[in-house]
């Protein structure tokens, strides 16, 4: 399933003279940024854990008690730019390099084939549709008396 | 609720944040998890008491009042968010009592309501059950 962003992005698409971007949408993008930074830091920490880093060692390295490290690595809402800087220094001796990407005119990309899609179904998706009169219905399976799965009920194929 | 339009600025602000948090649960490589009910510190999601109910919550903590979105796993990495409730104080735009104390009647009702909504939507299917976070989620950090 893909979700159209067209309506959600309409103020963004209006250009420099467009209407005020509503606070709710700004909040949404602030949350996205906060979550992305948190995920970035968390992935760095997990990678360094495999090389022996622990929360205790990280805390000692950046002069913070374990409960502060737990809080920072627990949820995105506890991060600030300063804590991001401290964590990156302590975890991997790195700093952030700012980069931005355009929000508009992106292809839908929240569709990921799930395990419930069989290989055969994925192959069918790749093939162009055939005209109706060429369809061979002999191989269409008989309808089974089976309750639809939660995903089928929600329209996932 | 998370797509708008919203009936007030307050609702928009809070639900915009909730939308971001829900999307993060789908897209993030790692998610911090509270596996044992009542042992939560700062984790993003948690398994709720009683664990046999198979009801989880997503903690959308700030701005206050925080929201809890209740969900169950249909299969690994597939979750169905069914209900939402404010954590600590009522909000004008959602007719739900705040959950308050961890052993409150509202918490129990919220879990029962989540199960009821699941049964309405998927009467022939049970949520997945497991003894390790890997059964439910890829990238869950305990």
Interface residues (C-beta under 8 A of the other chain):
Chain A: X8 X22 X23 X24 X25 X26 X27 X28 X29 X30 X31 X32 X34 X35 X39 X42 X43 X46 X70 X71 X73 X74 X75 X76 X77 X78 X110 X114 X115 X116 X147 X149 X150 X151 X153 X154
Chain B: X3 X4 X6 X9 X11 X12 X13 X15 X16 X17 X19 X20 X21 X23 X24 X26 X27 X28 X29 X30 X32 X41 X42 X43 X44 X59 X61 X62 X74 X75 X76 X77 X78 X80 X121 X122 X123 X124 X125 X141
